[in-house]
Amino acid sequence: MTERELKVNVEKDLVSQAEEEDMEALLGT
């Protein structure tokens, strides 16, 4: 795995994490 691929994966993880937190905030949990 190249360094670029690694960076893309990390960014995807951060985005999905942020989306989950947004969903929880919307649901009021």
ROFIMAR-856027 format. One record per residue: residue in three letters; z negated, y negated, x negated of N, C-alpha, C, O in turn. Coordinates in pm, whole numbers, padded with zeros to 5 digits, always signed. Atoms other than C-alpha are relative to their C-alpha. Layout:
! residues N
ALAZYXZYXZYXZYX
...
END
This chain:
! residues 29
MET+00000+00120-00085+00000+00000+00000+00000-00125-00088-00078-00135-00183
THR-00008+00121+00081+00095-00338-00139-00106-00101+00041-00168-00090+00147
GLU+00100+00103-00028-00129-00641-00155+00038-00079+00126-00048-00120+00203
ARG-00048+00074-00117+00088-00813+00107-00033+00076+00128-00080+00018+00226
GLU+00031-00083-00118+00049-00523+00352-00149-00004+00031-00190-00008+00147
LEU+00144+00003-00015-00324-00527+00292-00042-00129+00069-00127-00129+00158
LYS+00034+00132-00056-00340-00898+00375+00037-00005+00148-00037-00059+00230
VAL-00045-00002-00140-00141-00846+00696-00097+00080+00085-00131+00040+00197
ASN+00093-00084-00076-00377-00568+00805-00131-00073+00024-00188-00065+00133
VAL+00126+00074-00013-00683-00785+00741+00015-00109+00105-00074-00129+00187
GLU-00023+00106-00098-00531-01069+00942+00007+00057+00141-00045-00003+00235
LYS-00007-00065-00132-00453-00833+01231-00139+00037+00049-00170+00020+00167
ASP+00137-00036-00036-00812-00708+01226-00076-00123+00047-00147-00118+00147
LEU+00071+00123-00037-00943-01065+01238+00047-00050+00136-00034-00094+00217
VAL-00055+00046-00128-00712-01154+01526-00053+00086+00114-00096+00033+00217
SER+00046-00089-00108-00808-00848+01733-00150-00018+00023-00197-00008+00137
GLN+00143+00025-00013-01176-00917+01663-00024-00128+00080-00109-00132+00169
ALA+00014+00127-00069-01139-01277+01780+00038+00015+00146-00027-00044+00233
GLU-00042-00021-00139-00955-01163+02094-00108+00072+00079-00132+00039+00195
GLU+00107-00073-00068-01235-00919+02179-00115-00094+00033-00173-00086+00142
GLU+00109+00093-00024-01492-01195+02143+00036-00097+00112-00049-00133+00193
ASP-00046+00088-00107-01282-01422+02366-00012+00070+00135-00056+00009+00233
MET+00008-00075-00124-01264-01151+02632-00145+00010+00047-00174-00007+00166
GLU+00141-00011-00035-01641-01103+02621-00052-00134+00053-00130-00138+00147
ALA+00043+00133-00043-01692-01479+02655+00052-00027+00142-00019-00084+00225
LEU-00058+00020-00133-01458-01486+02957-00074+00081+00105-00092+00036+00218
LEU+00070-00086-00095-01645-01199+03119-00146-00043+00017-00215+00004+00108
GLY+00137+00052-00011-01973-01382+03060-00104+00100-00044-00218+00095+00004
THR+00098-00097+00048-02140-01095+02876-00068-00052-00125-00154+00016-00181
END
